[in-house]
Amino acid sequence: MKLLEKIKGLDRNGNTYTFMYASGLVIIVAMLLATASTALKPVQTKNVETEKKIDILRSIGKAEGVDQARNKHAFVAETFEKYIPEQLVVNSQGDSIQGLRAFSIDLKVEMAKPLEQRNLPLYKAILDDGSVKYIIPLRGRGLWGPIWGYIALNADLNTIFGATFSHQGETPGLGAEISTPEFQAQFKGKTIFEGDSILTFTSIKVVKGGATPNDPHGVDAISGGTITSKGLESMLRDCLWGYQKYFEKIKNSISHE
């Protein structure tokens, strides 16, 4: 208000008036934007959480009906709670970390750390038929920006049950194809360890020109999207191998029951 009073008392044809008037407008607009940002932040946060839950559910084939739901947030929250009864955080030594929830882990922050310092989120899903799936979050880099996704493993902790990938700015028709159902469907049934051993980590190879038929670890790369394909392959390798020792502990505990 004092600023406005000062502006009113100035010569409208002078430089000082012009400067003060422009400064006053900038301050008012900045205040309005800050207020709007603060008011919208809870809505934005809720949207991000819901989209994250949808991606997790999509990896186990339980995101159907989201677009038709009358209340998207409530539908997703209820479905997530139904199928994801347990959230874990583990480390590369195979230990569970108490006091942390998988959903609260920022994978971008964790992937910037050395492997031995990372908090690794893991979701345990139980489907309608009682089968157990383990969902691993992924984050890497494509050609133009970050790529991310989720891999769901069967109870053998080796065979892929489902996969979903997304991106921030990959080229439509090329690298952006990682987000299509056709590309993601290739991963179902592939294995991340050699044979029946949990000790030999192989990850998944995204093969330019096409994977060899019946290759248990290979999928076809995206035609014309070589850099994105290689980025996705690196993402899978870098994110999956940190869980190896934890999976070994689970398998050993089951074999001794």
Stockholm file with secondary structure:
# STOCKHOLM 1.0

chainA/1-257         MKLLEKIKGLDRNGNTYTFMYASGLVIIVAMLLATASTALKPVQTKNVETEKKIDILRSIGKAEGVDQARNKHAFVAETFEKYIPEQLVVNSQGDSIQGLRAFSIDLKVEMAKPLEQRNLPLYKAILDDGSVKYIIPLRGRGLWGPIWGYIALNADLNTIFGATFSHQGETPGLGAEISTPEFQAQFKGKTIFEGDSILTFTSIKVVKGGATPNDPHGVDAISGGTITSKGLESMLRDCLWGYQKYFEKIKNSISHE
#=GR chainA/1-257 SS CHHHHHHHTSCTTSHHHHHHHHHHHHHHHHHHHHHHHHHHHHHHHHHHHHHHHHHHHHTTTCCTTTTTCSSHHHHHHHHHHHHCCEEEEECTTSCBCTTCCGGGCCHHHHHTSCGGGCCEEEEEEECTTSCEEEEEEEEEECSSSEEEEEEEECTTSSBEEEEEEEESSCCTTTGGGGGSHHHHHTTTTCBSBSTTCSSCBCCCEEETTCCCTTCTTEEECCTTCHHHHHHHHHHHHHHHGGGHHHHHHHHHHHHTC
#=GC SS_cons         CHHHHHHHTSCTTSHHHHHHHHHHHHHHHHHHHHHHHHHHHHHHHHHHHHHHHHHHHHTTTCCTTTTTCSSHHHHHHHHHHHHCCEEEEECTTSCBCTTCCGGGCCHHHHHTSCGGGCCEEEEEEECTTSCEEEEEEEEEECSSSEEEEEEEECTTSSBEEEEEEEESSCCTTTGGGGGSHHHHHTTTTCBSBSTTCSSCBCCCEEETTCCCTTCTTEEECCTTCHHHHHHHHHHHHHHHGGGHHHHHHHHHHHHTC
//
